[in-house]
Amino acid sequence: MSGGPRWVRHGSRWAPPTERPTWWPANEPFPGPDWRRTRVRFMRRMAVFALVAFLTFAFVVAALVALLVGFFGGAGSGAFVPLAAFVLLVVAFNVARGVRRLIVPLGDLIDAAERVESGDYSVRVRVRGPRELKALSRAFNEMSEHLERSEAERRRLLADVTHELRTPLTVMQGNIEALIDGVRPTDETHLRAILDDTHVLARLIDDLRTISVAEAGALTLHCEPTDVAALVRDTVASFETAAASSGVALRADGAGGPTASIDPVRIREVLTNVIANALRYTPRDGSIVVTTSATADAVSVSVRDAGAGIAPEALPHVFERFARSDDSPGAGLGLAIAKSLVSAHGGTITALSTPGQGTEIRFALPVTARAAAEG
């Protein structure tokens, strides 16, 4: 094909170019060098192996026929030659069929693996061949699908983080430039505004680190027997001033239950994020009720507000990173952090909401934390 770079020589062999040819589709990643030749070399080697195996078997059959002819002393030995030819024909057919069933799926896997290595995670292979190769193909397709989802999530996260960092950085840059140019005086009021923006950046970075560490399974929990009801009451008390200034009635209900083996600092962070989120969306003269209940195996906490509720199409996404409404002043990380921390304890968290009737965030923690959380 014209318009693209020519193949180049590497030592004793030729390889495709490493640059994308002009004729390659712009929306498809170029697979890079040598991925087609890899399959060709594999096919040749398997063909040579099959030929050597067939010739070896033919030699053994010929030697066996010769022994039989010598044993019978020539009497009726002519019948062995057609029989040997028929056996060789059957063996050759089955060998060719078996090799083809083996090398074609393997060749597909080689091609697909080379494309995945080059960054094309959309590739899938046809499930065929022996049972073991079918299982390998299914596993490869699942791996490719997982990589494709991870890559899409990585790109979305990078775009979201860039967007969230741009706003406070732009504000800080504008304020500093105004101070340097003398547009604003260098006084405590304007310097404190810049300091507040640095706090926003620091909180965003800390939140992102908490989520990434928790989702990677590398979050270290310092679990200890904790009265969850008492922890809820203390956390609610810390929000009383903010709730009163917003005209929201905030109270904690529920008697104490069995202690749970949890990390009290992390669960307080969960409660803080959930209550702060409820307080943000509850109108003046509204109410927020935090209820604690317990069973023999788990302790449950429910935070119910009297806000506008969540739209049905948005409800499945409330625990995703940067998921928020258009009028939200936050970064959309509070509930995502809550889910990561609850999951790290082996618990579950759910959201229930009806538009116009408020929202309830409910999470349950096992009384005995899983052993993996201690690491």
PyMOL commands that set and color helices and strands:
alter all, ss='L'
color gray80, all
select helices_A, chain A and resi 35-72+77-117+131-181+188-215+228-238+240-245+264-281+315-317+334-344+371-374
alter helices_A, ss='H'
color red, helices_A
select strands_A, chain A and resi 8-10+13-15+224-226+249-253+260-262+287-294+298-305+348-353+359-366
alter strands_A, ss='S'
color yellow, strands_A
deselect
rebuild
show_as cartoon
